[in-house]
């Protein structure tokens, strides 16, 4: 009798685990600073999950539409795009664009998003526009949803962060890597307090990393030390610098289908695996505190001051 009860409880536990795995997890890829590899991360992380046979939806919430263009979907997006869907409340399944991978669909970004954000900014509840639209049965088809956010703290960014369950911040080793990051986290703090308390920071991921560059190596070392101090996760996976990102984008394909064996492609797959255990739909229970950072740590600041000084001396010579 006791054995039967144990087996029944264990089967219930397994069912709960299975149900948890199948919850839809919405991840916003965010950094207001341009050129950090935000769209490349959105495209290739989504493609990596699709490669792992996780049903994935990529939402291009940037009116530049670079994520859309990466899959060669610009022409198809003329009438099937995010701005049209939000403006007239079209059902999600009517604006889905298919890719060559059966596990990956796209909702296109277009210039109409710029006009939409200006029109809706003063309307009550405008922050919830994307979140409310995604509250539908069709969304349950997807295990992973990636939102490529607009690199600005405007309504498009606020809508994305209000709709998301998680966010991921790409940075790379450059002068002032914290320029804008501080303000973005402050904005996210306001969104967490008033609109989306469960919003969870998955961590910081370093992109465009060159192991042969001494400055990059020092940056990684100092950043790890600083993130430990402020209790923000610096992900173990590092995305290497690679010209293959631009070439695959030009070929309108993701890295996994264009250059499957390159280190940069494998790095995005590793990132997908690293994040996967954290993805459980809306986080329940204890809320994550709001991560904050101050000004750039002195060690990193001096690191880039020295690099700039070297470049100026070379220019004089």
C-alpha positions as CSV (number, residue, x, y, z in Angstrom):
1,X,0.0,0.0,0.0
2,X,2.8,2.4,0.9
3,X,4.7,1.5,-2.3
4,X,1.5,2.3,-4.4
5,X,1.2,5.8,-2.7
6,X,4.9,6.5,-3.3
7,X,4.6,5.5,-7.0
8,X,1.5,7.7,-7.4
9,X,3.2,10.6,-5.8
10,X,6.2,10.2,-7.9
11,X,4.1,10.1,-11.1
12,X,2.3,13.3,-10.0
13,X,5.8,14.8,-9.4
14,X,6.9,13.8,-12.9
15,X,3.7,15.2,-14.4
16,X,4.3,18.5,-12.6
17,X,7.9,18.6,-14.0
18,X,6.7,17.9,-17.5
19,X,4.0,20.6,-17.2
20,X,6.6,23.1,-15.9
21,X,9.0,22.4,-18.8
22,X,6.2,23.1,-21.3
23,X,5.3,26.5,-19.9
24,X,6.0,29.4,-22.4
25,X,9.0,31.5,-21.4
26,X,9.3,35.0,-22.9
27,X,12.8,36.4,-23.0
28,X,13.6,40.0,-24.0
29,X,17.1,40.7,-25.3
30,X,17.8,44.2,-24.2
31,X,20.5,46.9,-24.2
32,X,19.8,50.5,-25.1
33,X,23.4,50.8,-26.4
34,X,23.6,49.9,-30.1
35,X,26.3,47.6,-31.6
36,X,26.5,45.2,-28.7
37,X,25.2,42.2,-30.7
38,X,21.6,42.4,-29.5
39,X,19.9,41.4,-32.7
40,X,22.6,38.8,-33.5
41,X,21.9,37.3,-30.0
42,X,18.1,37.4,-30.6
43,X,18.3,35.7,-34.0
44,X,20.9,33.1,-33.1
45,X,19.6,32.2,-29.6
46,X,16.1,31.7,-31.1
47,X,17.6,29.6,-33.9
48,X,19.6,27.6,-31.4
49,X,16.4,26.7,-29.5
50,X,14.7,25.7,-32.7
51,X,17.7,23.6,-33.5
52,X,17.2,21.8,-30.2
53,X,13.6,21.2,-31.3
54,X,12.1,23.7,-28.9
55,X,9.2,25.4,-30.6
56,X,10.3,29.0,-30.7
57,X,8.8,32.4,-31.7
58,X,11.0,35.4,-32.5
59,X,9.3,38.7,-32.1
60,X,11.0,41.6,-33.8
61,X,10.0,44.7,-31.7
62,X,12.5,47.0,-33.4
63,X,11.1,49.1,-36.2
64,X,14.5,48.7,-38.1
65,X,13.4,45.1,-38.6
66,X,16.9,43.7,-38.7
67,X,15.9,40.4,-37.1
68,X,13.1,40.0,-39.7
69,X,15.6,40.8,-42.6
70,X,18.0,38.2,-41.2
71,X,15.5,35.5,-42.3
72,X,14.7,37.1,-45.6
73,X,11.2,37.9,-44.5
74,X,11.0,41.7,-45.4
75,X,8.7,41.2,-48.4
76,X,6.3,38.8,-46.6
77,X,6.1,41.3,-43.7
78,X,4.4,44.1,-45.7
79,X,0.9,43.2,-44.3
80,X,1.9,40.6,-41.7
81,X,3.8,42.5,-39.1
82,X,3.8,43.4,-35.4
83,X,2.6,47.0,-35.8
84,X,-0.5,46.0,-37.9
85,X,-1.3,43.3,-35.4
86,X,-1.1,45.6,-32.4
87,X,-3.0,48.4,-34.2
88,X,-6.0,46.4,-35.2
89,X,-5.7,43.5,-32.8
90,X,-5.1,40.8,-35.4
91,X,-4.9,37.3,-33.9
92,X,-1.3,36.1,-33.5
93,X,-1.7,33.1,-35.8
94,X,-2.6,35.6,-38.7
95,X,0.7,37.4,-38.6
96,X,3.1,34.5,-38.0
97,X,5.8,34.2,-40.7
98,X,7.4,30.7,-41.2
99,X,11.1,30.1,-41.5
100,X,12.9,27.2,-43.1
101,X,13.0,25.6,-39.6
102,X,9.7,24.1,-38.6
103,X,10.5,24.9,-35.0
104,X,11.0,28.6,-35.6
105,X,8.4,31.3,-36.4
106,X,8.8,35.1,-36.7
107,X,6.6,38.1,-36.1
108,X,8.1,40.8,-38.2
109,X,9.2,44.3,-37.1
110,X,8.5,47.2,-39.5
111,X,8.6,51.0,-39.7
112,X,5.0,51.1,-38.6
113,X,6.2,50.4,-35.0
114,X,7.8,53.8,-34.9
115,X,4.5,55.5,-35.7
116,X,2.6,53.2,-33.4
117,X,4.9,54.1,-30.4
118,X,4.4,57.8,-31.0
119,X,0.6,57.4,-31.3
120,X,0.2,55.2,-28.2
121,X,2.6,56.8,-25.8
122,X,0.0,58.9,-24.1
123,X,-2.8,56.3,-24.1
124,X,-3.6,54.7,-20.7
125,X,-2.3,51.1,-20.5
126,X,-0.1,51.5,-23.6
127,X,2.8,49.6,-21.8
128,X,0.6,46.5,-21.7
129,X,-0.2,46.6,-25.4
130,X,2.2,43.7,-26.3
131,X,1.5,41.7,-23.1
132,X,-2.2,41.8,-23.6
133,X,-1.9,40.8,-27.3
134,X,0.2,37.8,-26.3
135,X,-2.4,36.7,-23.8
136,X,-4.0,34.2,-26.2
137,X,-4.3,30.4,-26.8
138,X,-1.9,30.5,-29.8
139,X,1.0,31.4,-27.5
140,X,0.8,28.1,-25.7
141,X,2.1,26.4,-28.9
142,X,5.6,27.9,-28.2
143,X,8.0,26.9,-25.5
144,X,10.4,29.8,-26.0
145,X,9.6,33.4,-27.2
146,X,12.5,35.8,-27.9
147,X,11.8,39.5,-28.2
148,X,14.4,41.6,-30.0
149,X,13.9,44.9,-28.3
150,X,14.4,48.4,-29.7
151,X,17.7,50.0,-28.5
152,X,16.1,52.9,-26.8
153,X,14.1,53.4,-23.6
154,X,11.0,54.3,-25.5
155,X,7.5,52.7,-25.5
156,X,8.6,49.8,-27.7
157,X,11.2,48.9,-25.0
158,X,8.7,49.4,-22.2
159,X,6.1,47.2,-24.0
160,X,8.7,44.5,-24.5
161,X,9.9,44.5,-20.9
162,X,6.3,44.5,-19.6
163,X,5.5,41.4,-21.7
164,X,8.6,39.5,-20.9
165,X,9.2,37.0,-18.1
166,X,13.0,37.3,-18.4
167,X,15.6,39.6,-19.9
168,X,19.1,39.0,-21.1
169,X,21.7,41.8,-21.5
170,X,24.5,41.5,-24.1
171,X,27.6,43.7,-23.6
172,X,31.0,43.7,-25.2
173,X,34.5,44.9,-24.3
174,X,34.5,48.6,-25.3
175,X,35.0,51.9,-23.7
176,X,32.0,52.8,-21.5
177,X,30.4,49.3,-21.6
178,X,28.2,50.6,-18.7
179,X,27.2,53.7,-20.6
180,X,23.4,53.4,-20.8
181,X,23.3,50.1,-18.9
182,X,22.8,51.9,-15.6
183,X,19.9,53.9,-17.0
184,X,18.3,50.8,-18.6
185,X,18.4,48.9,-15.3
186,X,16.8,51.9,-13.6
187,X,14.0,51.9,-16.2
188,X,13.6,48.1,-15.7
189,X,13.3,48.8,-12.0
190,X,10.4,51.1,-12.5
191,X,8.7,48.5,-14.8
192,X,9.2,45.7,-12.3
193,X,7.7,47.8,-9.5
194,X,4.6,49.0,-11.3
195,X,3.9,46.7,-14.2
196,X,5.9,43.4,-14.1
197,X,7.1,42.3,-10.7
198,X,8.1,38.7,-11.8
199,X,10.5,40.1,-14.5
200,X,13.8,38.2,-14.0
201,X,17.3,39.1,-15.1
202,X,18.9,35.9,-16.6
203,X,22.3,37.7,-16.7
204,X,24.9,39.6,-18.7
205,X,26.5,37.9,-21.7
206,X,29.7,39.1,-23.3
207,X,29.6,39.3,-27.1
208,X,32.2,40.0,-29.8
209,X,35.0,38.6,-27.5
210,X,38.5,38.2,-28.8
211,X,40.6,35.9,-26.6
212,X,43.8,37.2,-28.3
213,X,43.0,40.8,-27.2
214,X,44.5,41.6,-23.8
215,X,42.0,44.3,-23.2
216,X,39.1,41.9,-23.7
217,X,40.7,39.4,-21.3
218,X,41.2,42.0,-18.6
219,X,37.6,43.3,-19.2
220,X,36.2,39.8,-18.7
221,X,38.2,39.4,-15.5
222,X,37.2,42.8,-14.0
223,X,33.6,42.4,-15.1
224,X,33.3,39.0,-13.4
225,X,34.7,40.5,-10.2
226,X,32.3,43.5,-10.3
227,X,29.2,41.4,-11.2
228,X,29.9,39.2,-8.2
229,X,30.0,42.3,-6.0
230,X,26.7,43.6,-7.2
231,X,25.1,40.1,-7.4
232,X,24.4,40.1,-11.1
233,X,25.0,36.9,-13.1
234,X,27.7,37.1,-15.7
235,X,27.0,34.1,-17.8
236,X,29.7,31.5,-18.3
237,X,29.2,31.4,-22.1
238,X,31.1,34.0,-24.0
239,X,30.2,34.8,-27.6
240,X,33.4,35.2,-29.7
241,X,34.0,37.8,-32.3
242,X,33.4,36.5,-35.8
243,X,32.8,37.8,-39.3
244,X,30.5,34.8,-39.8
245,X,27.7,36.8,-38.0
246,X,27.7,39.4,-40.7
247,X,28.1,36.9,-43.5
248,X,25.2,34.7,-42.3
249,X,23.0,37.8,-41.9
250,X,23.9,38.9,-45.4
251,X,22.9,35.4,-46.6
252,X,19.6,35.8,-44.7
253,X,20.3,32.7,-42.6
254,X,21.0,32.0,-39.0
255,X,24.5,30.8,-37.9
256,X,23.3,27.3,-37.2
257,X,22.2,26.8,-40.8
258,X,25.0,28.9,-42.5
259,X,28.1,28.0,-40.4
260,X,27.0,25.2,-38.1
261,X,30.5,24.1,-36.9
262,X,32.1,27.5,-36.2
263,X,33.0,28.4,-32.6
264,X,30.6,31.4,-32.6
265,X,27.7,29.1,-33.6
266,X,28.6,26.6,-30.9
267,X,28.8,29.4,-28.4
268,X,25.2,30.4,-29.1
269,X,24.1,26.7,-28.6
270,X,26.0,26.7,-25.3
271,X,24.2,29.9,-24.3
272,X,20.9,28.3,-25.1
273,X,21.8,25.3,-22.9
274,X,23.0,27.5,-20.1
275,X,19.8,29.5,-19.9
276,X,17.4,26.6,-20.3
277,X,17.3,25.4,-16.7
278,X,16.1,28.9,-15.6
279,X,13.2,29.0,-18.1
280,X,10.0,28.1,-16.3
281,X,7.4,30.5,-17.6
282,X,6.4,33.3,-15.2
283,X,8.6,33.0,-12.1
284,X,6.6,32.1,-9.0
285,X,7.4,32.6,-5.3
286,X,10.1,34.9,-4.1
287,X,10.8,37.8,-6.5
288,X,14.3,38.7,-7.7
289,X,15.6,41.9,-6.3
290,X,16.1,44.7,-8.8
291,X,19.7,44.5,-10.1
292,X,21.5,47.9,-10.0
293,X,24.9,49.1,-11.0
294,X,26.7,52.4,-10.3
295,X,29.3,54.0,-12.5
296,X,31.9,52.0,-14.3
297,X,34.2,50.2,-11.9
298,X,37.6,52.1,-11.5
299,X,39.6,49.1,-12.8
300,X,37.6,48.9,-16.0
301,X,37.6,52.6,-16.4
302,X,41.4,52.7,-16.2
303,X,41.7,49.7,-18.5
304,X,40.0,51.7,-21.3
305,X,41.7,54.9,-20.4
306,X,45.0,53.1,-21.0
307,X,43.7,51.7,-24.3
308,X,42.6,55.1,-25.5
309,X,46.0,56.6,-24.5
310,X,47.8,53.9,-26.5
311,X,45.7,54.7,-29.6
312,X,46.3,58.4,-29.3
313,X,50.1,57.8,-29.0
314,X,50.0,55.6,-32.1
315,X,48.1,58.3,-34.0
316,X,50.8,60.9,-33.1
317,X,53.6,58.6,-34.3
